[in-house]
Amino acid sequence: MSTTIITGATSGLGLKTARLLASTYPKDTFIITSRKLASAQVVAKDFPNMIPLSVDLSETPSIQRFMANIKQRHSKIDGIIANAGSQYVKPTLNSQGVEATFATNVLGQYLLIHGLQSMLTDDARIILVSSDTHDRHKFTGMPNPQYLSPALLADEEGSSKIIKHRSAAQLGQIRYTSSKLAVIYLVHAFAKNDINHTYVSFNPGFMPGKDSGLARDYSPVAKWVLTNVFPLMRFVLPKFVHTVKQSSQNLVKVYTNSQLKSGEYWDGDRVIPSSDESYDTDRESELWQYLSTLDNRNR
Ligand SMILES: NC(=O)c1ccc[n+]([C@@H]2O[C@H](COP(=O)([O-])OP(=O)(O)OC[C@H]3O[C@@H](n4cnc5c(N)ncnc54)[C@H](OP(=O)(O)O)[C@@H]3O)[C@@H](O)[C@H]2O)c1
């Protein structure tokens, strides 16, 4: 009987994936998370094999409490689906002054996974949810990433002066696409630094519609268009626009695939190379070093 952590399981991809896994594998345990314990409890009430817990990935103390909680209650972890992610289009900092999209999508993922490594079983799989928006050569409707040093990505004010953007919303989107590029550096670095476990990135594809809350920080008009107009595009562009249900089925296929190889990038249900830029080993090492230093400082 295995134990899997699924972060961000109260909405969108995480919610559908958690429900699908918990109903397909009733003997296995799924630790599901939300920033609000009550929201995770609502999801878990229909599934005796779900354990609801709270963690805010943008806040280091919250991650530390979550890890202590897990270590107290469980002896091993067989897998992590690091799905939770945010896209802030209004300037937002965490309580330590770190830009919130970077704090949640990059620093938080690193702290959580690194902190739980000692509990991982030999064949544990760790899936980090990235996005094809990390790739400047793919049309995704989002602005290209503008990758900076990690210290600048974490610095809302400093990076605002360097990132070229047309509007505040676009600046937020660029932070998001850059964070998803950083997630792939993280996967490559984890794969190199921990050869005992399997780390892969997963791109769910564009999932507009009411099931996803990723645009919660957008203006009311932009939110309305994303919820009501963009989902219709899947009838014209089925390869480009996905439903959350389709992407959750792909994520479950990837997570339960026993042939995964560490470092792979899964685009839905197939392995493809991620962007050329995502194989930059200097950036990868710099990010790894930066996150390790922050982690050590907080211990
Ligand atoms: N939607 C898309 O088109 C799309 C495309 C490519 C990639 N993705 C990626 O796919 C993943 C899921 O996206 P989605 O559309 O399902 O998003 P979503 O509906 O907004 O769900 C995000 C989940 O993450 C949790 N979350 C948000 N901020 C958090 C934080 N600081 N700490 C802990 N949990 C947090 C939320 O839980 P609570 O609010 O309950 O805390 C929620 O359950 C994300 O990583 C996203 O970047 C999405």
PDBQT file of the ligand as one rigid body, heavy atoms in Angstrom, charges set to zero:
ROOT
HETATM    1  N1  LIG A 301      -4.610  25.986 -16.108  1.00  0.00    +0.000 N 
HETATM    2  C1  LIG A 301      -3.765  25.881 -17.140  1.00  0.00    +0.000 C 
HETATM    3  O1  LIG A 301      -4.101  26.197 -18.303  1.00  0.00    +0.000 OA
HETATM    4  C2  LIG A 301      -2.374  25.343 -16.903  1.00  0.00    +0.000 A 
HETATM    5  C3  LIG A 301      -1.525  25.167 -18.005  1.00  0.00    +0.000 A 
HETATM    6  C4  LIG A 301      -0.242  24.672 -17.801  1.00  0.00    +0.000 A 
HETATM    7  C5  LIG A 301       0.189  24.369 -16.508  1.00  0.00    +0.000 A 
HETATM    8  N2  LIG A 301      -0.656  24.545 -15.456  1.00  0.00    +0.000 N 
HETATM    9  C6  LIG A 301      -0.172  24.198 -14.112  1.00  0.00    +0.000 C 
HETATM   10  O2  LIG A 301      -0.968  23.151 -13.596  1.00  0.00    +0.000 OA
HETATM   11  C7  LIG A 301      -1.046  23.248 -12.168  1.00  0.00    +0.000 C 
HETATM   12  C8  LIG A 301      -2.499  23.247 -11.745  1.00  0.00    +0.000 C 
HETATM   13  O3  LIG A 301      -3.155  24.325 -12.380  1.00  0.00    +0.000 OA
HETATM   14  P1  LIG A 301      -4.719  24.512 -12.252  1.00  0.00    +0.000 P 
HETATM   15  O4  LIG A 301      -5.188  25.171 -13.491  1.00  0.00    +0.000 OA
HETATM   16  O5  LIG A 301      -5.354  23.257 -11.795  1.00  0.00    +0.000 OA
HETATM   17  O6  LIG A 301      -4.753  25.621 -11.072  1.00  0.00    +0.000 OA
HETATM   18  P2  LIG A 301      -5.845  25.921  -9.959  1.00  0.00    +0.000 P 
HETATM   19  O7  LIG A 301      -7.196  25.471 -10.383  1.00  0.00    +0.000 OA
HETATM   20  O8  LIG A 301      -5.640  27.346  -9.602  1.00  0.00    +0.000 OA
HETATM   21  O9  LIG A 301      -5.376  25.012  -8.738  1.00  0.00    +0.000 OA
HETATM   22  C9  LIG A 301      -4.204  25.304  -8.052  1.00  0.00    +0.000 C 
HETATM   23  C10 LIG A 301      -4.156  24.508  -6.763  1.00  0.00    +0.000 C 
HETATM   24  O10 LIG A 301      -2.948  24.892  -6.104  1.00  0.00    +0.000 OA
HETATM   25  C11 LIG A 301      -3.247  25.318  -4.789  1.00  0.00    +0.000 C 
HETATM   26  N3  LIG A 301      -2.385  26.450  -4.454  1.00  0.00    +0.000 N 
HETATM   27  C12 LIG A 301      -2.322  27.666  -5.044  1.00  0.00    +0.000 A 
HETATM   28  N4  LIG A 301      -1.400  28.437  -4.454  1.00  0.00    +0.000 NA
HETATM   29  C13 LIG A 301      -0.858  27.681  -3.465  1.00  0.00    +0.000 A 
HETATM   30  C14 LIG A 301       0.148  27.907  -2.498  1.00  0.00    +0.000 A 
HETATM   31  N5  LIG A 301       0.768  29.091  -2.375  1.00  0.00    +0.000 N 
HETATM   32  N6  LIG A 301       0.447  26.905  -1.653  1.00  0.00    +0.000 NA
HETATM   33  C15 LIG A 301      -0.184  25.722  -1.712  1.00  0.00    +0.000 A 
HETATM   34  N7  LIG A 301      -1.146  25.434  -2.597  1.00  0.00    +0.000 NA
HETATM   35  C16 LIG A 301      -1.484  26.417  -3.457  1.00  0.00    +0.000 A 
HETATM   36  C17 LIG A 301      -4.716  25.703  -4.763  1.00  0.00    +0.000 C 
HETATM   37  O11 LIG A 301      -5.248  25.336  -3.491  1.00  0.00    +0.000 OA
HETATM   38  P3  LIG A 301      -5.887  26.329  -2.412  1.00  0.00    +0.000 P 
HETATM   39  O12 LIG A 301      -6.355  27.570  -3.138  1.00  0.00    +0.000 OA
HETATM   40  O13 LIG A 301      -7.006  25.501  -1.834  1.00  0.00    +0.000 OA
HETATM   41  O14 LIG A 301      -4.791  26.570  -1.455  1.00  0.00    +0.000 OA
HETATM   42  C18 LIG A 301      -5.308  24.784  -5.843  1.00  0.00    +0.000 C 
HETATM   43  O15 LIG A 301      -5.733  23.565  -5.277  1.00  0.00    +0.000 OA
HETATM   44  C19 LIG A 301      -0.286  24.508 -11.791  1.00  0.00    +0.000 C 
HETATM   45  O16 LIG A 301       1.032  24.189 -11.406  1.00  0.00    +0.000 OA
HETATM   46  C20 LIG A 301      -0.284  25.307 -13.086  1.00  0.00    +0.000 C 
HETATM   47  O17 LIG A 301       0.799  26.198 -13.152  1.00  0.00    +0.000 OA
HETATM   48  C21 LIG A 301      -1.928  25.015 -15.619  1.00  0.00    +0.000 A 
ENDROOT
TORSDOF 0
